[in-house]
Amino acid sequence: MKAIVHTHAPYAVALSTLQRSNNNKVFPTTNPVANLGNFIPVFQPVGLISTPEKGMALARTLQGQNGVLLRGHGTVVVGTTLEQAVLRAIYLEFEARTQIRSRSAGEPIPYTSSESDLFKRTVAVEHAWHYYVDKFRQSVKNETLSHK
């Protein structure tokens, strides 16, 4: 991996605090987050990653997946490019928001490993990257216009 993104995305923080009985793993329920792997592990220790030992422990928590939830703190995602890592961070927040909403109505149906395998090796990011860049530019333009 060549790129790492750390976020404090609010739904991901909320999802990271929920009790789970499956070895501290969140299983994907949407196509986008299946790109992160067969599951999203949860790094249990709280506090900053301030030593090489904590950094190595976090890296081991990835367990070959492309993202991890930091309990009560946020996310860390990896990618082969910065664009891919940023998109994965966006997708993880989308998944967290979806799961929070789904859990209020019942138990979400997670993807099986073979189902998430269909998406986790996807490296096509160009279309999605341009979509989010255009969306960001439009929001900046609207913000600028509203302050005139």
C-alpha positions in Angstrom: 0.0 0.0 0.0 1.2 3.4 -0.9 -1.5 5.7 0.7 -3.1 5.9 4.1 -6.1 8.0 5.1 -7.2 8.6 8.7 -10.6 10.2 9.3 -12.9 11.2 12.2 -16.0 10.5 10.2 -19.0 10.7 12.6 -20.9 7.6 11.6 -17.8 5.5 11.5 -17.0 6.6 15.0 -20.5 5.6 16.1 -20.2 2.2 14.4 -16.9 1.6 16.0 -18.5 1.9 19.5 -21.2 -0.7 19.0 -21.0 -4.1 20.7 -20.3 -7.0 18.4 -19.9 -10.7 19.0 -18.0 -11.6 15.9 -14.4 -11.0 16.9 -14.6 -7.2 16.6 -15.4 -7.3 12.9 -18.0 -5.4 10.9 -19.1 -7.2 7.8 -20.0 -5.2 4.7 -23.6 -4.8 3.7 -23.0 -2.5 0.7 -21.2 -2.8 -2.6 -18.8 0.2 -2.0 -17.4 -1.0 1.3 -16.9 -4.5 0.1 -14.0 -2.9 -1.7 -12.3 -2.7 1.7 -12.4 -6.5 2.1 -14.4 -9.3 3.6 -14.8 -7.5 6.9 -13.7 -4.3 8.7 -11.8 -5.0 11.8 -12.1 -2.8 14.9 -8.9 -1.7 16.6 -9.9 -1.9 20.3 -7.2 0.1 22.2 -8.3 3.7 22.7 -6.0 6.7 22.5 -3.6 8.1 19.9 -1.3 5.9 17.8 1.8 7.6 19.3 4.4 4.9 19.3 5.9 2.5 16.6 4.5 -0.4 18.7 0.9 1.0 18.6 1.4 1.6 14.8 2.4 -2.0 14.3 -0.5 -3.2 16.3 -2.8 -1.2 14.2 -1.3 -2.5 11.0 -1.7 -6.1 12.3 -5.4 -5.3 13.0 -5.9 -4.8 9.3 -5.6 -8.5 8.8 -5.1 -8.2 5.1 -8.2 -5.9 4.7 -8.1 -2.3 3.4 -9.6 -0.5 6.3 -10.1 -0.5 10.0 -12.4 1.2 12.5 -10.6 2.8 15.5 -12.9 2.3 18.5 -14.4 5.6 19.5 -12.0 7.5 17.3 -12.4 7.1 13.5 -11.0 5.1 10.6 -7.7 4.2 8.9 -7.9 3.0 5.3 -5.2 2.1 2.8 -4.9 2.1 -1.0 -2.4 1.8 -3.8 -3.1 5.4 -4.6 -4.2 8.4 -2.6 -7.4 8.5 -4.7 -8.2 4.9 -3.9 -7.6 5.4 -0.2 -9.7 8.6 -0.1 -12.6 6.8 -1.9 -12.3 3.9 0.6 -12.6 6.4 3.4 -15.7 7.8 1.8 -17.1 4.3 1.3 -16.5 3.3 4.9 -18.4 6.3 6.2 -21.2 5.4 3.7 -21.3 1.9 5.1 -21.3 3.1 8.7 -24.2 5.4 8.0 -26.1 2.6 6.2 -25.4 0.2 9.1 -26.5 2.7 11.8 -29.7 3.3 9.9 -30.3 -0.4 9.2 -29.7 -1.5 12.7 -32.4 0.9 13.9 -34.9 -1.2 11.9 -33.4 -4.7 12.4 -30.3 -6.7 11.7 -28.5 -5.9 8.4 -27.7 -8.8 6.1 -23.9 -8.9 5.6 -22.2 -9.9 2.4 -20.6 -13.3 2.4 -16.9 -13.5 1.7 -17.5 -14.7 -1.8 -19.9 -11.7 -2.4 -17.4 -9.2 -1.0 -14.7 -10.8 -3.1 -16.5 -9.5 -6.2 -15.7 -6.0 -5.1 -12.6 -6.0 -3.0 -10.1 -6.1 -5.8 -11.7 -3.3 -7.7 -9.2 -0.7 -8.5 -11.3 1.4 -10.9 -11.5 4.7 -9.1 -11.4 7.3 -11.9 -15.2 7.7 -12.4 -15.9 7.9 -8.6 -12.9 10.1 -8.0 -14.1 12.7 -10.6 -17.6 12.5 -9.2 -16.5 13.5 -5.7 -14.0 16.1 -6.9 -16.8 17.7 -9.0 -19.2 17.5 -6.0 -16.6 19.2 -3.8 -15.9 21.9 -6.4 -19.7 22.6 -6.6 -20.0 22.9 -2.8 -17.1 25.3 -2.7 -18.6 27.3 -5.5 -22.0 27.4 -3.8 -20.4 28.4 -0.5 -18.5 31.2 -2.2 -21.6 32.5 -3.9 -23.5 32.5 -0.6 -20.9 34.7 1.0 -21.1 37.4 -1.6 
